[in-house]
Amino acid sequence: MEHFIVSARKYRPQTFKDVVGQQAITNTLLNAIDNNHLAQALLFTGPRGVGKTTCARILAKKINQDDTQNPDEDFAFNIFELDAASNNSVDDIRNLIEQVRIPPQIGTHKVYIIDEVHMLSQAAFNAFLKTLEEPPKHAIFILATTEKHKIIPTILSRCQIFDFKRITVTDAKNHLAEIAKTEGIDADEDALQIIAQKADGALRDALSIFDRVVSFSGKNLTRQAVTENLNVLDYETYFKTTTLILENNIPQLLLEFNQILTQGFDGHHFIAGLASHFRDLLVCKNTATIHLLEVSNQIKKQYYEQSQKAEHSFLIKGIELANDCDLKYKSSRNQRLLVELCLMQLASINSPVDGEKKKIINPT
């Protein structure tokens, strides 16, 4: 059997040009190298899977490159990676400091990448302070962390900080489309959109989900295959539910919710998704905010059409009711009844019968 390499490793960027969604940071780093204005201590911080370690490796390689060298030279002897999660003691940092004193054999700089730096002990941080503040001229430290708030202020003050942002759904989807094309996979735009949304801003997660779904469905990636494999409620479920709510069709609404539960979906996940759906419909009612909706043009059209059928006041009230149900869900002893009650209340917002009762109770 041929050895399989996961997409996150196979398509790991080798140059700053290939890095997805972090143009501001990659441009800053490139300009700093070109203008000889690079700090000796850098801190890369941000959520998981957005390119911190990748950018650190590319930067470490780029620092030592010049026009006379082979562009494929990786300067492996000049780049040292330390996982602070498993090497977090004072002795580990002292060993690192001893290495720092030795100048590089080839190239101009030795680069030390310390991943998950927030895992260092207090004593290890203190042992590292002096070296980080006044490193030898040939040493550059790149610290990476997902939890900047756990790093002591004296370390932060000695570093140039780069905040990596979450990868947008559009950027993740476009990157997945390129990989699918390279791999010869016929992928629906909606299928890639769902994968990108499920990844929640982490490109590594998006690639892992992509591999998993491809293993399930083969070379033809459809929206149905993705929703089935990931066990997610797709747009159609919420469009259908909202239509039943707007029609005040309570019996069919309860049957639809029962079908969702029968398929193995969680009521909490459903009601939270319904609140998000109402929010998306509200966003679509105004052309100024429609760009906030991160979906394909085809789905955006469906959102727009349904948003025109729902009153602004209904959507505001719907979001309040669904959000209130979401907050109460975990503490409720009868969670199914809670969601069903919420759905009945939603279907009764615009109910003409409800309106007549109010007139009787409060005659004008």
N, C-alpha and C positions, 0 to 999 in steps of 0.2 A: 504493500500500500504506500502510495506517495505521501511524503510528509506534508501536512497542511499547515500553512502559516496564516494566522488570523489577520484580518484586514487592518486592524489597528497597528500591527507591526509591519505588515507588508507595504502599507501605504503611509508609513510615518514620514513626514516631510524631511527632506534632506537640505533644503535651502529656505531662507526666509520667504522667498516668493511663493513657496508651496504651503506655507502656514495659513490656515483658514480662520478668518474672522478676527485677527489681531493686528490689522494693518498699522494702527497708530503706534503700537509697541515695536513691531518689526522695523518700521521706518525710523523710529527714534534710535534704535540700536544700530542700524546701518549707518545713519548720519553720525552717531557718536564714534563709530570705528573709523569712518572716512575722515573725520575732523580731529581724530586723536583726542577725543573728549570723553572717553569711557571711564566711569568710576571703577575703583578696584573692589568694591563690595556692592553687589546688586541683590535685591530681594524680589523674587517673582511670586506673587500671591494671587489667588483666585480659586474658583471651584475646581473640582476634579475633572480631568479629561479635556481641558481647554488649551493645552499646549505649553505648559510651564517648563517641564523637563525637556520637551522637544526643542523649544527655543533656547534653553540653556546649552544643550548639546550643539546646536547649530552655531550659536554665538562662540562657544569654546573653540570650535573648528575654525570659524571665520577670523577670530582674533589673530591666529598664527599664520594665516594665509597671506601670501604676497604674489606678485605677478610672475615670479620665477619658479614657483612650485607647482607641482601637479595638482589640479583642482580636486582630484579624488583622494588626496592625502588626508587621512583622518586624524593625524597627530595623537594617536592613542597613548603614546608615552607622556604626553603633556596634559592629558585630561584625567582627572581623578573624581570618581563618583562615590559618595558616602551616603548610605541610607541611615539617617538619624533615628529612625524608628527602632533599629536593632543595634546601632552603634552610638548610644546616647550617654556614655559615661565620661568622666573626666579623663581617664586613660586614653580613650579613643580620640578625644580632642588633642591631648598632648602628643600622641603619635602623629596626628595630622600636622600640628605645629612644627614638629621636628622635620617632617617632609618638606614643608613650605620653604625652609631655609635653603634647600638645595636648588640651584638654578637649573633651567631646562637644558637638555642635551641638544635638542633640535628646536627650531622655532624661537619665538621671543618670550612667550608667556606660559606659565603653568596655571591651569584653570581647575578650581576645586568646586564641584557641584555637590551641594549638601541638600538632599531631598528630605521632605517632611521635617524641616529644621525645628519646628515647634515641639518635637518630641525630645529634644535635648534636655537634660536635667538642669536645674538651676546652677549647680556647681560647674557643669560643662559650659553653660553660657558664660559664666564669669571667667572661666579659663580661656575662653575664645575672644574675649573683649579686646585685649591689648593688640593681638595679632590682626584682628579685623579692623581696628582703627589705624594701625600703622603697619600694613603688610609690606614685604619686600617688593621692590618695583616690578619684579617678574611674576608676581602672584595676583590672581584675580579670583574672588570668591563669588559664586552665584548660589544664593540660598533660595530654596523653593518651599512653599507651604500652602496648605489649604486653610489654615487657621492663624491668620496674622495676629489676632488679639491675644494669642497665647505666647507670643514672643515678647521678651522684656523690652521696655522702652530704650534702654541703653544700647541694645543691638539694633533696633529700628533706626535710631538716630545716626548710626554709622553706615547705613545702607541707602543706596538710591532705590526707591521702591517703584515697582511696575505692577499695576493692578490689572490682571487679565480678566476680561469680561466673559460672560456666558456666550456660547456660540448661538447666533440667531437661528430660528427654524429654517429660514430661507437659505442661509449659508450652508447649514448641515444638509439640507435637501439637495442643493446643487452639487455638493461634494459627493454625496451618495450616488447621484445620477452619473457623475463622471466615473466613479468606480464601477457602477453597474455596466456602463458602456464598455469600459476596459475589460471587464470579466465576461462580456457577451451575454449579459442578463437583460431580459426584456422586463423593465420595471414600470408599473403605473406611477404617474406623478402623485396620485393620492396615497398610494402605498408608501412611497418615500416620505411624504408629508407626515403620515402617522408615525413612522419610525423616528423622524426628526423631532416631533412633538413629544414622543414617549421618552426620548433621551434627555429632555429638560436641560438643554444648554451644554451638555457634555458630549463632545464629538466622539470620544472613545466609546462611550455607551452606545451612541448611534451606530458605530461600526460593529460593535458586539451584537447588537440587536439585528443588524443587517445580516451578519453571518448566520445567526440562528434561524432567521426567517428563510434565507436562501437554502439552508440545509433541509428545511421543512418543505418548501415549495419548488425547489429546483430552479431552472433558468427562467421561469415565468412568474414574476412577482406581482400579484394582484392585490387590490385592497382587501378583498375577502380573505385571502390567504394570510395577510398580515394581521387583520383583526382576530381571525380564528386562532392563530399561533400565539399572539400576544395577549389574548383574552381581554381585549379592550372594547369598550362601547364606541362604535363609530358615529359619524355625524347623522346618519340616517335614523338611528334610534332616537336621537334627540329631536330631529325634525318631525318625526312621526308623533312622538310624545307631545310636543308643543302644539301640533295641529289638533290633537285630541283635546288638549287643554283649552285651546281657543274655541273649539266646537262645543265645549261644556259636556263632553261625552265621558262621564265618570265611569260607567260600567266597562267600556272598552279600555279606558285608561288603567283601571285596576287589573284587567286581564293582560294588558301590555306589560305592566310592572311584574305581574306573576310570571310571565314568559321570560323576562330578564333575569329574575331570581332562579328560574328553572335551568337557565343556561349557565348558572354558576357564578353570576356577577354579584358583587356586594352592593347592598342598598345604599351604603354610605358613599361609595364611589359613584353610584348613579345620581344621587341627589346633588352631590358636589359638582358633577358634570353638567347637570341641568342648570344650576346657578350660573356656571360659566357660559352655557349656551345662551341664557337670557342676557348675560353681559355682552356677548358677541352680537346678538340681535340689536341691542341698544347702540353698540358701536356703529352698526351698519345704517342706522337711521339718519346719520349725519355724514355727508360726504367729506367733511373735514377730518373725521376720525376713522373712516373706513379702512385706512391704511394700517391701523393698529391690529387688524384681523390677519393673522399669519396662516392663511389657508390658500389653496390653489384658486385660480380665477373661476373655475367651474363651481366649486363649493361656495365661493364668495357670492356668486350670482344667486345660489339657493338661499344663502343667508339674507341677502338683500330683499328677495321676493317675500320671504317669511316675515322679515322685519316690517314690511309695509302693511301686513295684516294685523300686527300687534300694536296696540296703543302704547305710547310712552309711559303713561301711568301704570298700565298693566305690567310692563317689564320691570319697572322700579319695584312695584309691590311683589312681583314674582321673585325677584332677586332677594328681597327681604325675607320672604317666607322660606325659600329654599336654603338660604344662608342660616336662618334660625334653626331649621331642621338639621342642617349639617352640624351646628354647634351642640345641639341636644342629643345627637345620635348615640355617641359613646356612653352617655350616662343613662340612656333610656333602657327600661327593662323589656319593652315590647317594641323593638326597632322597626319591624315590618309595619305595625300599626302607625307608628310615627310618620313613616314615609307615605303610607296610604292616606293618612289624614292631611298631610302637606299637599299631596296631589289633588285631593278633593277640594281643599281650600283654593288651590291655584285655579282649578276648573270652575270655581264659583265666583271668581273675581268679577267676571263680566257676565255672570248669569242673569238673564232677564227676570227670572223668578225671584232671585235675591233682591233685585232692584225694586220690584213691586212691594215686597215685604217691608223694605226700608221706608217706602212712601206711606205705607199704612201706619207704621210705627211713628214716623215723624211727618205728619201731615203739614203741608205748607198753608 
